[in-house]
Amino acid sequence: MNKLFAALVLLFSTFSFATETPYQLINQVGDKMFTDIKLVNADGKADSSTMKNIVRSRLMPHVDVKFVSFKLLGKHIKGLKRAQAVEFIDAVDSYLISTYAAALLQYKGQQVIFEELPVSKDSDYATVKVLIKEQSGPDIDMHFKFRQGKDGAWKVYDMVAEGISLLSAKQKEITGRISQVGLATVTDELKGKM
């Protein structure tokens, strides 16, 4: 299960650019990211700080952090003040960077295959299938969900693995936690302050 989680988190964030399809984007960004990881692994310099830098530069520009943050807030978005929203979005960004960096430290050169799925020209949503070939176990099958912004850029907002939406699962956790302890506490927890 640890390998599955690492592989899932590895690719969750990878993608945007207005002129490219989600499939083209995931190939381009994925290739650059895995090349960077192979280099730091080969140099023996793979640590949390290095991986956070890779995540920050390669992945996060292609994640719709604002959209994900608002989805995570769920019903708690009502009455949210701008300063609270900005702080929560920053916390989600920090949380994603830390989570992805931890997963990337576990990447050991598995083959990653991207499969283009049909995209309707009228739709602002698309899916790309990803298969991670494991040498000592079953392959991991995932689907990345993209949405196209008003600027035409495609960005990832969710990943579905084994039929489970990571966004939906995390949303249930976050909304429940906010109900228990409040938004300020959850924001601090996401930033790693607690």
N, C-alpha and C positions, 0 to 999 in steps of 0.2 A: 504494500500500500504506500510505503514511503517513496518508492521509485515512481509510482503512479502520480502521487501528489507533486513530486519534484518536476516531473515531465509536464504535468498540467500547468503548473505555475510558470514553468520555463517559457512557455510560448504565449501566455495569456495576453500580453501587452503589445504585440509587435506591429504597428502599422498606420500610415496615413498618406497623403499626397493626392491632390485633386485630379491629376491626369492619369492615374493608374487604377486598375481594377484591384479589388481586395486580394485576388490571387497573385497578381504581379507584385503587389506591395509586400505580402507575407514572404514571398520568395526573396525579394531584395533585402528586406530588413533582417529576415532570419539568417540569410547567408552572412551578412556583415556581423551580426551578433555572435553566431557560432564561430566565425573566424577569430573574433576578438577573444572569445573564451578559450579556444584551442591555444592561442598564443600565450595567454597568461597561465594556462595549465602546463604548457610546455616549459615555460620559464620558471615554474614552481612558485609563481607570485600570486596564485589564486587565493585571495583572502576576502573577507567581507567588504572591506573598503573598496577594493578593486572591482568587485562584482557590482557594488552599488553604483560605481562610476559608469560601468558598462550599461547597467539598467537605465540610469539617468540619461545617458547620451543616446543609446540605441532604441530603447523600448518606450520610455515614457512620452516622448513626443507623439507617439502613435496610439495612445490610449485616451479615450474620451473620459478623463478623470472627473470633469464636472458632471457629465451625464451619469456616470457610475455613482458619484457621491449623492446626487439627488435621488437616484433609485434606492440607494442604501438607506437614506433617511426615511423613505416611505411616508407614512402618515405624519411623521414628525416635521415634515417640510412646512406645514402650515404654521404661520406666525414666526417663521425663522427670520431673524434680523440679518442684514447683509454681512456684518462683521462675523456673526456665528457661521454663516454659510462659507465665507472665505476661509475661516479657521478650520472648519470641517473638511473642506476640499483639500487644503494643505495637509491635514492629518491623513486623509485617504491616500494622497500622493506619497507621503512618507511611509505609510504602512505598505503600500504596493512595492515601493522600492526595496524596503527591507525584506519583504516576503519573496520577491523575485530573486534578489541577490542570494538569499539562503538556498533557494532551489537551484540556481545556476552553479553554485559550488558543488552540486552533486552531478552535474552534467559530465559524462565521460565519453563523449563521442558517438552517441547513438545516432543512427541514420534517421533523418526526418524527411518525410515525403509529404508534399502539399498537393492536394487534388482540387482542381477547379470545379466548382459547381455552377450551374446556370444562374445568371443574375438578370432579373427583369430590368429593362431600361427605365421603367417607370418607378421602380422601387428605390427607397432610400436605405434599404436593409439588404444585407447579403451574408452568405455563409461560406466559409472555406473549411474543407475537411483536411485534417492533419493526421498522419499515421506515424507513430514513433516505433521504429523497429528495435525491439529489445533482444539482446543476444541470449539471455538466459531466462526467458519468460514470454508470456503472451504479448503481442503488440498492443500498443495503446492507441485507441481511436478517439479523436476529439473533433469538435466543430467549433470554429471561432465565429462569433457573431459581430458583424460590422454595421455601423450606421454612417450614412453620408451626411456631413454637415452642410450648412447653407453655402459654405465656401467651396463645396465640391469634394472636400477631403474625406477619405474613408478612415474611420478609426474604430478600434476594437472596443466593445462595451461588455462582452460576455464570452464565456467559454462553456461548452457543454461537454461533459465527459461521462461516459457510461449512462447517458440519459439524464444527468443531473446538471442543472444550470448553477454555476458557481456564484453568479450574481444573485440569483434567487435564494440560494442557501445562505449566503453572507447577509443578505437583506433581512432575512428572518432573525438571524443572530443579532445584528446591529439594532434593529427596531425593538426587539425584546430587551436588549441591554439598555437602550436609551430610556425605555419605560421604567426600568428598575432603578437606574442610577443617575439618569439625566444626560443631556447632550454634552455638557462640559467635561464630565468624567470620561465618557466614551471617546471624545475628541482627544483627550490626554492619553487614553489607553492606545489609540491608534498611532499616536506619535511616539509611543514607547516610553512615555514619561512615568508610567505606573507599573 
